[in-house]
Structure formats: C-alpha cells, structure tokens
Amino acid sequence: MPEQNKQNPETKNLSEIVSDAFKELNETFIAFFKAPKALWGVNVPYIIEGLVYFGILTILGKYSSENLSVNDAQAGLIYSFVTGGITFSMLMFGGVSDKIGVRKSLALAFILFIVGRFFVALSGSLHMGSGLWSPMFFMMTSGLLIMVLAYGLYQPAAYAGVKRYTTPKTAAMAYAAIYGFMNLGAFLSGFISSFTRKRFEDVFPPNGLTAVFWVYVGLTGIALLVSLVILSKKNDQAAVVSVKAEAGDTSKDEEEEKEIKPKINNIPLIAYALVMLGFFLLSGLAFDNPLNVHFSIQLLKLNLAIDLFLFIAALMFMLTIFEFLRKRPLHPFRDKRFTLFIFILIPVQTLFAHNWLTIPYYLDRAFAGSFVGE
C-alpha cells in the first residue's frame, strides 16, 4: 500500500495567533449582539436591577443608622440579614424558574421587588416613630424580607434565561455580559443616589435617603415593564426556536415538558427555620434578653464564651439545611465538589459585602464636612 503523507500541524507565529484570537472574539461579539430579542428582555432589566440592588446596599446601613435610629451593630445585622438572606433565598427558591418558566419567574420577582421596596420607602415617609422594634422598623424589615425572597426567584431565573436564549457559541459571552451589566448598573447608582438625596433633604429629612428609595421603586417598575414588553411569550418562543435551529437541536422545549414530580412535605423545614430564627433573635448576636444563658468552658487551655441561644440557632440552621437537602436528591448542593467550590467563595463574598457596608460609613465620618463626605 502506498505510504500516506503525514503533514505537520501548521505552525503559526505570534501575530497570527493574536489575529485569530481577535477574529474569534469579534465573531463571538457579533453573534452575541445578534442574539434573540428575548435575551435583551433579561439583559436590560438586569442593568436596572444592578443599579437598584447596589444602590440599596450602599445606603442601607446609613439609612438604618440615621433614619431608623438604630446603632451601628444593629444596622450591620439588618444589612447582614439582606445579604445573607439572599443566598439562603436562592437556595430555597432557585428551582422555581424550572417549574413556572423564566418569563413568569422574572415577572413575579419584579412584582415582589416593587412591593418590598415600596414598604422600605414608605417606612421613611410616614413618621411612625423610629428605633428598634418601632413601627418603622417592622415596616422596613418586612419590605426587606419581601425583597430578599424575590431575589431567590430573580437571580436563578435571569441565569436560566441566559442559558435558554443562547447557543454554546454565545453562552460564555452572554454570562460575562450579564455580570458586566450588573456592575454597570452599580456604577450608575452612585450618580442617581447623590443627585436625588441632595435635592430632597428638606422633603425627606434628615438626609434625603427616603427619596432615593422612592426612585428605586420607580426604576424597578420600569424594569418590570421592559421585561414584560421585550420578554413576551412570542419573543420567548421565537428565541427558543432560533437557538435550537442554530444549535441543530430538535428536542422539545424544556418549559413545555410536564414531568410529574413527587410532592415534598415542607412543614418540618418551615418549623426548623422558624425555631432557628427565634433563637437567633433572642441571642446576644441579635437582640439579647434576660432569657438567654451565657457560660464559658475550658478547651485546650482556651476560655470559650458560649451564647446558648446562638449555639442552638446554629444547630437549628444545620438541621434546616439538612432537612432541605435530604428531600431534594437532585439539588446542586448534594454535589460535594460544587458545594466545596461555593463555600470556598464565601470569604470573598463576605469581604465584598463588608465593603459596601463599611465604605459609606467611612467616607461619611472620616471626611465629614468635605466634598468626599457629602
């Protein structure tokens, strides 16, 4: 048999490699911007939501301290309730978009956002009295709770939308873009917050921050309208057909598949969570009370101070997580590698949230009376 000639792989110089890389990047950009219209029904509201979310994070601590009139430690706990609660909420409600669809999940999330932020803004407008356990406190925290629950729907639905409306070629760019869009919104929030509060200090004393929350309510309403208009059922189905055709996929739409799943009894889960919350609120880390018990133990020559109610709350938290995952065998947190990866990121996210809480206080107090402090 004649010997087949074997050709060596083409050797490219540095300029050709760079040229090919930019060519591929350009093709990806073109494909991304030619993505179905439905994808922009996710992206555009995501910019607005990034503005509102990071805008709230920036002023929430200051609003709690100055408007609600709680001390810095209590303001920090309120802030932690929001940031930590969002993570827990996504753990609880992350699968809802798989059941009711991306469009309905996003619409429901924005409606809840509007309701929650409306209560937060209203709490600073009615002059109901401030301080811990005041009517203002309960109205504000109720609004924040609704907002936290809404995030459990919103974030997973947004990323599910990106997956639904992109091909393998454009998915990476789309995920990077949606992250960048949220940061773009965060950048814009500083201008809107500063402009608004300075012009409404007399209307909403002492600092005009209540006016900023009202602006955020309006912006959330705009995000809802944009989502409903662009992400219509017609555009959704057209996007799915287009994406599947481009990818050569003839399978049935996942949202149209009706799979009968066993019902889960969540009563024990809810009970454990309520008990956990009760003990946490009675602990020294939250709002200490005479019922709590403090004691110390010696361990390896270390004197450890124990807060009994906080210890019980920690145990109940672990029991709550166990109960949740025990009845959900397909949940991502049942994957040990995935769970390890997520928890490795917790210190990074903690520092991230800490910056948003601390920097406004620092600028306000360290540079009081200056342009920076204002």
N, C-alpha and C positions, 0 to 999 in steps of 0.2 A: 504494500500500500504506500502511496506517496506520502512523504512526511509533510505534516501540516506546519505551515509557518506560524510561529508564535510571536506576536507583536508585544513589545514592551508598553506598559501604560504610558500615556502621553505625559511628558514632563512639562510642567508649567512654571514660568518664572513668577516672581513676587507680584509684578504689575498685573499679570494675567489673573492671578488668584484674587487680588483685590478687585479687579474689574468684574470678575464673575460673581464675587460676593455682593457688590453693589447692584449688579444686574438682577440677581436673585431677590435682593431686598426691594428693589424697585418694582419687580413683578408682584411681590407679596403686597406692597402698598397699594398697587393698582387693583389687585384682586380684593383687598380689604375695602377700599372705598367704593368698589362696585358691588359690595355685599348687598344682600336683600334689604329692602326698606325697613323690614321688621327689626333688624339689628339696631337701627338707629332709634327705634322705639325703646330700646334698652339703654343705648349709649347716652342720648341727650338727657333723659331724666336722671341718669347716673351722675352727670356733671352737676345738675342742680342739687341732687341729694348729697353729693360730696361737699358742696358749698354749705348746705344747711347742717349736715352732720358735724363737720369740723368747726363750723361757726358756733354751734351749740357747745361743743367740747371746750372751745376757747373761753366762753363767757359763763359757763355753768357754775364753776367754782366761785367766781366773783359775784354772780347773781345770788348764789346761796348765802354767801357771807354778808353781802351788803343789803340785798333786798329781802331775803328771808330772815336775816339776822341770826344765823347760827354761827358757831365758832368754826375755826379752820378745820379742826379734826372732824367735826360733823359734816362740814361741806365736802371734805375728802371722801367720807363714807358715801354720801349721796352720789358723788362722781364715780366712785368705785362700783356702786350699785348699777349705774348705767353701763359702764364699760364691761364689767364682769357679767352683768345680766344679759348683754347682747350675745356673748359667747354661749352662755347657758341656753338662751332662747333659740339660737341656731341649732344647738344640739337637740332641742326638743321638737322644733318645728321645721327642721331642714328638709324633711321628706314630703312636706305638704304640696310643694310645687309638682312633685311627681304624681300626686293624686288628682289635683284640680287643674293643673296646667300652668304654664308660665304666665299667660295673659291674666288669668284670674288671680293668681298669686300676687303679681305686681300691683294690680288694681286694688286688691284688698289691703295690701301693705301700705300703699299711699293713702288710702282712706283712713286707716288706723294712725298713720303718721299725722294726718291733719287733725284728727280728734285729740291725740295725745299732745301735740304742740299747741293746740288751741287751749287746752286746760293749763298748760305751763304759762302761756302768755296771759290768760285770764287771771291766774293766781296773783300776778303782779299788778293787775288793773282794778281790782275790786276793793282794795284797802280793808281786807278782812282781819287784819292783825297778823303779825309776823312772829317768828320764833319756832322752836321745836314743838311739835305736836299742835301747832296752830292750824286754823282752817286753811291758811295759805300753804302750810307745809303739806297737808293732806291733798289739797288740790294739785299742787305742783308734782308731788311724788306719784299721784295717780296718773297724771299726764305722762310722766317719765316712764312709768310701768307700761302703759299702752304703747309708747314709742319703742321700748325695749322688745316687747312681744312682736311688734311689727317688723323689727329687724330680723327676727327669726324666720320670717317669711321672705323678706326682701332680698337679702344677700344671696341665699341659695337660689332663689328664683332668677335673679339677674345673671348669675353664672350659668344656670341651666339654660337661660335664653341665649347666651353666647354660644354654648355648645350646640343648641338647636339650630341656630341660624348661620353657622359657619361650616366650612369644609375642613378636612385635615390640613389643607394648604394654608388656610386663613385663620385657623383657630388660635395658633400661638400669638399672632399679631393682634387678634381680637381681644385675647385675655390681657395682653400687655397694654393695649389701648384703654380698656375699661378701667384698669388700675390707674393709668395716667390721667384719665378723665376725672376720676375722683380727686386726685391731687390737684388738678386744675381748678376744680371747684373749691378745694381748701384754700388755694391761693387767692381766689376771688372773694372769699368770705371776709377776709381782713378789711378790704376796702368798704364792703357793704356795712359791716358792723360799725366801723369807725364813723362812716358818714352818717349813719342812722342815729346812733346813740347821742352824738354831739348836738344834733338838731332837735332832739326830743327830750333832753334832760329836764326841761321845765314841765313838759306834759307828763312824763313818767319819771318822777324823781325816785331815787337820788342820782341816777346815773344814765337813764335812758335805755337801759338794757331790755326793759319790757317791750319797748318799741321794736327792738331787734328781733325778739321772739315773734312779734306780730308779722314782721316782714318775712320771717322764715315760714310762718303758716301760709302766707300768700304764695311764696315760692313753691312750697310743697303742693299747693293746689294747681299751680302751673305745671309741675312735673306730672301730676295725675292726668291732666288734660292732654299733655303731649303724649303720654303713654297710651291713653285711650284712643287718640286720633291716629297715631302712627302705627301702633301695635294692634290694629283691628284684626278681626278674625280672617278677613280676606287677605290682608298682608301676611298674616301668620301662615296661612295655608300655602300662599304663593311662595313664601320663603322656604318652607319645608320641601315643596316640590322642586324648587330651583336647586337647593342644596343637594337633595338626593340625586337629581339628574346629573349634576356636575360630578358627584362622587360615584356615580354608577350604582347607586343603591336602590333596590326595588322593594325593600322591606316596608312593612306597614308603619304608619306614624305611631310612635310610642304613646302619644297622648290619646290616641283613638283606641288603643288596646284596653280591653276591660278584663282585668285579672281579679278574680275573687281571692281576697286575702283574709286570713282568719282575724276575727276581731280581738283586740287586746284590751284586757281589763286594766285601766289606768288608775283605779281608785287607790290601790296601795301606794302607787307612785306619788299621787297628789297628796296623800296623807303624810308620807315621809317628808315631802318637800315642805309642807306647812309646818310640821314639827321642827324641821331644821331651821326654817325662817324664824319661828317663835323663839327658839333657844338662842339664835344669833342676836336677835333684837334685845334679848334680856341679858346678853353677855357684856363684859367690860369693853369689848371692842366696839360695840354699838352704843347702847344707852343703858349703862349699868344700873342696878336696882338692888334693894336690900335682900331680895330673894336669892341672889347669886351667892356662890360659895367660892372663896379663894383659899388655896393652900399651896404648900411647897413640898417638894420631895428632893431627896439627895440621890443623884445618879452620876457615877464616875466622878465624885468629888465636886459635882456641879449642883448648885441650888436652883432647882427649876420651879418657877412660879406657875401654878396651874389655875386657869379660869374654868370652873366646872361646866358652866353653861356653854362656853365656847368650845370646850372639848366635846361635849355631847353634840353640839351643832356640827362639828367636823365629822363625827361618826355618822350622823344622820345624812350628811352630804354624800359620804361614800356609799351609804346604803341606798340613797336615792339614785345615784349613778348606776349602781349595780342592778337595781330593780329595773331601771330604764333599759339597760343594755341586755339584760337577761332575756327579755321577751322580744328582742329585735336582733335575730341572728345575722341579718344582712347589713346591719349598721356599720359604717366605716370604722367606728371605734372598737369594733370587735377584731379588727386587724391590728396586731401588736406593732408592726413596723410603722403603720400610719399613725397610730396613737403616740408612739415614741417621737416621731417627727413633729407632731403637733405640740407636744409638751416641751420639746426642746426649744420651740419658738416662744414659749410663754415669757421667759425673762426679757426677750426682745420687745414683745408687745407690752410688757409691764413698763419698761423704760419709755416706750413710745407714748403710752397713756399718761405716764408721770410727767412728761414734758408738757403736754397740753394742759395739765392741771397746774403745774408749778410756774411755768414761764409767765402767764398773765399776772400772777401774784408778784413775782419777782420784778417785772417791769413796772408794775403799778406802785410798789413800795420802795424799791431801790432807787427809782428815778422819779419820785414824787415831785410834782411841780414842773417837770421838764417836758419837752416835746415827746420824748420817749414814753414817759409815764402817762401822758394824755392819750 
